[in-house]
């Protein structure tokens, strides 16, 4: 029974942790082989409008962060993106804007 509970609690915990990091933005945490602070700082302007500004194209730094991330892993968190003000469709298009193939796990909402 414990194994079954852990299978459900671990992904939930990871999603809540990721959400907290995005909302608070305090310290960096390694998630899916990427520093979450770098991901937020460098890529957020390309996926979420800030202070009424239009979306920006991904920067060279953002694409570098995306290139080093485990995208299959990050796609597991796509369901929480709207809760932090990020349009899922725009976020899932980010890898291709950086010239990176989007994993099949990321397709479909």
N, CA, C and O of each residue as an XYZ file, in Angstrom:
436
protein
N       0.830     -1.194      0.000
C       0.000      0.000      0.000
C       0.869      1.251      0.000
O       0.539      2.234     -0.663
N       1.966      1.223      0.731
C       2.866      2.378      0.799
C       3.425      2.712     -0.577
O       3.544      3.888     -0.921
N       3.771      1.700     -1.371
C       4.311      1.927     -2.704
C       3.305      2.679     -3.576
O       3.688      3.588     -4.312
N       2.038      2.316     -3.502
C       1.004      2.971     -4.284
C       0.857      4.429     -3.877
O       0.748      5.302     -4.738
N       0.854      4.698     -2.599
C       0.728      6.069     -2.110
C       1.912      6.899     -2.584
O       1.728      8.032     -3.029
N       3.122      6.358     -2.497
C       4.310      7.087     -2.915
C       4.299      7.409     -4.399
O       4.778      8.471     -4.794
N       3.764      6.518     -5.235
C       3.686      6.762     -6.674
C       2.864      8.010     -6.972
O       3.130      8.714     -7.946
N       1.877      8.282     -6.143
C       1.025      9.443     -6.370
C       1.528     10.676     -5.633
O       1.354     11.796     -6.114
N       2.137     10.490     -4.497
C       2.587     11.629     -3.700
C       3.837     12.288     -4.257
O       3.968     13.511     -4.195
N       4.750     11.507     -4.795
C       5.997     12.086     -5.303
C       5.729     13.055     -6.457
O       6.218     14.184     -6.407
N       4.970     12.668     -7.500
C       4.695     13.642     -8.565
C       3.938     14.872     -8.055
O       4.196     15.990     -8.501
N       3.022     14.670     -7.138
C       2.282     15.796     -6.578
C       3.226     16.724     -5.828
O       3.153     17.943     -5.984
N       4.105     16.160     -5.022
C       5.079     16.967     -4.292
C       5.970     17.754     -5.252
O       6.223     18.939     -5.033
N       6.447     17.099     -6.319
C       7.317     17.773     -7.280
C       6.587     18.921     -7.975
O       7.169     19.980     -8.213
N       5.324     18.711     -8.297
C       4.547     19.784     -8.940
C       4.346     20.966     -7.988
O       4.449     22.124     -8.393
N       4.063     20.665     -6.737
C       3.894     21.741     -5.762
C       5.209     22.488     -5.532
O       5.215     23.711     -5.388
N       6.303     21.763     -5.498
C       7.614     22.391     -5.344
C       7.914     23.303     -6.525
O       8.362     24.435     -6.344
N       7.668     22.812     -7.724
C       7.900     23.603     -8.934
C       7.028     24.859     -8.930
O       7.496     25.947     -9.267
N       5.776     24.706     -8.551
C       4.870     25.848     -8.475
C       5.364     26.871     -7.460
O       5.348     28.070     -7.737
N       5.797     26.419     -6.301
C       6.314     27.325     -5.271
C       7.539     28.073     -5.767
O       7.686     29.268     -5.512
N       8.405     27.385     -6.462
C       9.615     28.027     -6.989
C       9.248     29.092     -8.012
O       9.814     30.185     -8.008
N       8.298     28.774     -8.891
C       7.893     29.748     -9.896
C       7.236     30.971     -9.263
O       7.471     32.102     -9.690
N       6.420     30.741     -8.255
C       5.711     31.845     -7.623
C       6.617     32.708     -6.753
O       6.552     33.936     -6.805
N       7.441     32.076     -5.972
C       8.280     32.815     -5.031
C       9.580     33.243     -5.681
O      10.060     34.352     -5.446
N      10.148     32.378     -6.491
C      11.368     32.700     -7.201
C      12.566     32.930     -6.303
O      13.474     33.665     -6.690
N      12.609     32.341     -5.136
C      13.711     32.580     -4.212
C      14.979     31.883     -4.665
O      15.739     32.425     -5.467
N      15.202     30.730     -4.174
C      16.470     30.084     -4.459
C      16.346     29.145     -5.648
O      15.258     28.693     -6.003
N      17.474     28.873     -6.237
C      17.508     27.980     -7.378
C      17.410     26.537     -6.910
O      17.926     26.171     -5.854
N      16.749     25.740     -7.703
C      16.608     24.329     -7.434
C      16.840     23.593     -8.745
O      16.410     24.052     -9.804
N      17.508     22.472     -8.679
C      17.727     21.666     -9.867
C      16.510     20.769    -10.070
O      16.174     19.956     -9.209
N      15.860     20.927    -11.210
C      14.681     20.146    -11.548
C      14.773     19.795    -13.024
O      14.930     20.678    -13.867
N      14.676     18.532    -13.332
C      14.747     18.078    -14.722
C      16.042     18.543    -15.394
O      16.047     18.946    -16.557
N      17.122     18.478    -14.641
C      18.463     18.836    -15.108
C      18.611     20.317    -15.448
O      19.488     20.694    -16.225
N      17.759     21.151    -14.870
C      17.846     22.582    -15.141
C      17.697     23.360    -13.842
O      16.924     22.984    -12.961
N      18.436     24.431    -13.739
C      18.339     25.341    -12.601
C      17.040     26.130    -12.784
O      16.911     26.896    -13.739
N      16.095     25.949    -11.890
C      14.780     26.575    -12.047
C      14.849     28.098    -12.042
O      14.046     28.758    -12.701
N      15.796     28.653    -11.310
C      15.931     30.106    -11.299
C      16.372     30.607    -12.675
O      15.855     31.607    -13.173
N      17.328     29.907    -13.281
C      17.772     30.270    -14.629
C      16.622     30.154    -15.621
O      16.443     31.013    -16.484
N      15.849     29.085    -15.490
C      14.717     28.875    -16.384
C      13.722     30.024    -16.266
O      13.272     30.564    -17.276
N      13.381     30.396    -15.045
C      12.412     31.471    -14.828
C      12.955     32.827    -15.288
O      12.269     33.572    -15.987
N      14.167     33.133    -14.897
C      14.747     34.441    -15.227
C      14.945     34.592    -16.734
O      14.618     35.632    -17.306
N      15.476     33.562    -17.367
C      15.831     33.676    -18.780
C      14.690     33.406    -19.747
O      14.697     33.927    -20.862
N      13.716     32.608    -19.349
C      12.681     32.204    -20.304
C      11.292     32.766    -20.031
O      10.452     32.773    -20.931
N      11.033     33.226    -18.844
C       9.685     33.720    -18.537
C       9.217     34.822    -19.492
O       8.051     34.797    -19.888
N      10.059     35.789    -19.887
C       9.578     36.814    -20.827
C       9.120     36.249    -22.170
O       8.369     36.906    -22.891
N       9.563     35.045    -22.512
C       9.172     34.429    -23.780
C       7.885     33.616    -23.670
O       7.326     33.201    -24.685
N       7.412     33.386    -22.443
C       6.210     32.557    -22.273
C       5.097     33.223    -21.466
O       3.970     32.730    -21.445
N       5.401     34.334    -20.807
C       4.385     35.022    -20.006
C       4.639     36.528    -20.057
O       5.753     36.979    -19.789
N       3.621     37.299    -20.395
C       3.810     38.754    -20.421
C       4.082     39.290    -19.016
O       3.433     38.883    -18.052
N       5.034     40.195    -18.909
C       5.380     40.801    -17.629
C       5.000     42.272    -17.630
O       5.386     43.020    -18.528
N       4.252     42.680    -16.631
C       3.882     44.084    -16.454
C       3.286     44.690    -17.727
O       3.585     45.830    -18.083
N       2.441     43.912    -18.406
C       1.757     44.414    -19.585
C       2.610     44.461    -20.843
O       2.127     44.879    -21.895
N       3.864     44.045    -20.758
C       4.736     44.027    -21.938
C       4.377     42.824    -22.811
O       3.936     41.795    -22.301
N       4.569     42.956    -24.135
C       4.294     41.808    -25.011
C       5.334     40.703    -24.808
O       6.411     40.939    -24.262
N       4.991     39.506    -25.255
C       5.933     38.394    -25.186
C       7.182     38.713    -25.988
O       7.115     39.363    -27.031
N       8.306     38.256    -25.498
C       9.586     38.459    -26.163
C      10.014     37.153    -26.833
O       9.627     36.075    -26.382
N      10.800     37.237    -27.894
C      11.350     35.990    -28.437
C      12.348     35.412    -27.441
O      12.937     36.158    -26.659
N      12.548     34.100    -27.455
C      13.505     33.530    -26.506
C      14.911     34.056    -26.780
O      15.336     34.168    -27.929
N      15.608     34.371    -25.721
C      16.979     34.859    -25.851
C      17.939     33.688    -26.037
O      17.562     32.528    -25.874
N      19.170     34.008    -26.376
C      20.210     32.992    -26.501
C      20.390     32.254    -25.171
O      20.607     31.043    -25.149
N      20.295     33.003    -24.057
C      20.433     32.398    -22.729
C      19.276     31.448    -22.432
O      19.478     30.364    -21.885
N      18.071     31.860    -22.795
C      16.898     31.001    -22.589
C      17.064     29.704    -23.373
O      16.855     28.618    -22.833
N      17.432     29.814    -24.623
C      17.593     28.619    -25.457
C      18.692     27.707    -24.918
O      18.595     26.485    -25.025
N      19.719     28.289    -24.350
C      20.785     27.487    -23.741
C      20.245     26.695    -22.549
O      20.576     25.523    -22.374
N      19.416     27.341    -21.739
C      18.806     26.668    -20.586
C      17.909     25.532    -21.075
O      17.971     24.422    -20.547
N      17.086     25.803    -22.070
C      16.171     24.806    -22.628
C      16.962     23.634    -23.216
O      16.580     22.476    -23.050
N      18.054     23.938    -23.896
C      18.881     22.912    -24.533
C      19.454     21.924    -23.505
O      19.619     20.742    -23.807
N      19.754     22.402    -22.306
C      20.347     21.556    -21.276
C      19.311     20.867    -20.385
O      19.660     19.999    -19.584
N      18.056     21.246    -20.522
C      16.995     20.675    -19.682
C      16.553     19.311    -20.190
O      16.708     18.994    -21.369
N      16.012     18.523    -19.305
C      15.368     17.264    -19.671
C      13.919     17.623    -20.020
O      13.056     17.683    -19.144
N      13.670     17.857    -21.294
C      12.353     18.339    -21.715
C      11.243     17.335    -21.445
O      10.122     17.728    -21.120
N      11.538     16.042    -21.574
C      10.517     15.024    -21.266
C      10.069     15.175    -19.819
O       8.880     15.086    -19.511
N      11.022     15.402    -18.950
C      10.720     15.596    -17.527
C       9.919     16.880    -17.316
O       8.906     16.875    -16.616
N      10.373     17.982    -17.922
C       9.670     19.262    -17.748
C       8.229     19.203    -18.243
O       7.352     19.868    -17.691
N       7.986     18.417    -19.271
C       6.622     18.319    -19.807
C       5.653     17.697    -18.813
O       4.441     17.862    -18.950
N       6.160     16.994    -17.828
C       5.289     16.457    -16.782
C       4.640     17.571    -15.968
O       3.656     17.331    -15.268
N       5.175     18.773    -16.051
C       4.666     19.890    -15.263
C       3.804     20.855    -16.081
O       3.424     21.918    -15.590
N       3.499     20.490    -17.311
C       2.761     21.413    -18.172
C       1.373     21.764    -17.630
O       0.848     22.836    -17.928
N       0.787     20.885    -16.851
C      -0.561     21.149    -16.337
C      -0.601     22.275    -15.295
O      -1.664     22.844    -15.047
N       0.533     22.597    -14.690
C       0.525     23.662    -13.675
C       0.892     25.031    -14.241
O       0.787     26.037    -13.538
N       1.315     25.082    -15.487
C       1.749     26.351    -16.063
C       0.677     27.447    -16.006
O       0.997     28.574    -15.627
N      -0.576     27.164    -16.365
C      -1.587     28.230    -16.298
C      -1.752     28.834    -14.904
O      -2.085     30.012    -14.773
N      -1.523     28.036    -13.868
C      -1.696     28.560    -12.510
C      -0.627     29.580    -12.126
O      -0.775     30.295    -11.134
N       0.444     29.646    -12.907
C       1.480     30.656    -12.646
C       1.555     31.669    -13.789
O       2.571     32.341    -13.969
N       0.474     31.768    -14.554
C       0.374     32.795    -15.578
C       1.093     32.492    -16.874
O       1.389     33.407    -17.642
N       1.380     31.226    -17.136
C       2.094     30.862    -18.358
C       1.148     30.093    -19.272
O       0.549     29.097    -18.866
N       1.021     30.559    -20.499
C       0.195     29.903    -21.497
C       0.892     28.613    -21.920
O       2.017     28.653    -22.417
N       0.243     27.484    -21.731
C       0.843     26.185    -22.006
C       1.253     26.041    -23.467
O       2.337     25.534    -23.756
N       0.410     26.474    -24.381
C       0.714     26.357    -25.808
C       1.982     27.128    -26.161
O       2.828     26.639    -26.908
N       2.104     28.328    -25.620
C       3.294     29.149    -25.876
C       4.531     28.496    -25.270
O       5.589     28.463    -25.899
N       4.402     27.981    -24.058
C       5.537     27.339    -23.397
C       6.001     26.096    -24.148
O       7.202     25.857    -24.277
N       5.056     25.308    -24.641
C       5.415     24.080    -25.355
C       6.014     24.367    -26.725
O       6.662     23.497    -27.306
N       5.810     25.569    -27.251
C       6.407     25.957    -28.531
C       7.827     26.498    -28.358
O       8.551     26.666    -29.339
N       8.221     26.768    -27.128
C       9.530     27.360    -26.859
C      10.699     26.535    -27.402
O      11.585     27.109    -28.035
N      10.745     25.221    -27.187
C      11.880     24.466    -27.733
C      12.039     24.640    -29.244
O      13.153     24.837    -29.730
N      10.942     24.569    -29.982
C      11.057     24.702    -31.440
C      11.526     26.106    -31.833
O      12.208     26.267    -32.845
N      11.170     27.112    -31.049
C      11.653     28.471    -31.319
C      13.160     28.570    -31.094
O      13.826     29.461    -31.621
N      13.680     27.638    -30.302
C      15.119     27.587    -30.035
C      15.825     26.585    -30.941
O      17.019     26.334    -30.778
N      15.091     26.009    -31.900
C      15.690     25.046    -32.807
C      15.896     23.674    -32.190
O      16.774     22.923    -32.615
N      15.086     23.344    -31.183
C      15.193     22.074    -30.468
C      13.919     21.276    -30.746
O      12.820     21.830    -30.731
N      14.067     19.992    -30.997
C      12.889     19.139    -31.193
C      12.120     19.006    -29.892
O      12.699     18.742    -28.839
N      10.817     19.190    -29.974
C       9.958     19.026    -28.810
C       9.634     17.548    -28.654
O       9.165     16.918    -29.602
N       9.877     16.979    -27.466
C       9.591     15.550    -27.269
C       8.104     15.248    -27.441
O       7.265     16.105    -27.163
N       7.771     14.041    -27.894
C       6.362     13.651    -28.077
C       5.548     13.802    -26.793
O       4.350     14.077    -26.852
N       6.190     13.623    -25.626
C       5.491     13.745    -24.341
C       4.933     15.148    -24.145
O       4.009     15.342    -23.355
N       5.475     16.111    -24.845
C       5.051     17.498    -24.674
C       3.862     17.851    -25.563
O       3.212     18.875    -25.353
N       3.580     17.023    -26.536
C       2.475     17.318    -27.460
C       1.150     16.969    -26.794
O       1.063     16.049    -25.981
N       0.151     17.707    -27.151
C      -1.178     17.481    -26.571
C      -1.269     18.122    -25.210
O      -0.340     18.056    -24.405
N      -2.407     18.747    -24.967
C      -2.568     19.473    -23.707
C      -3.381     18.709    -22.747
O      -3.618     19.172    -21.632
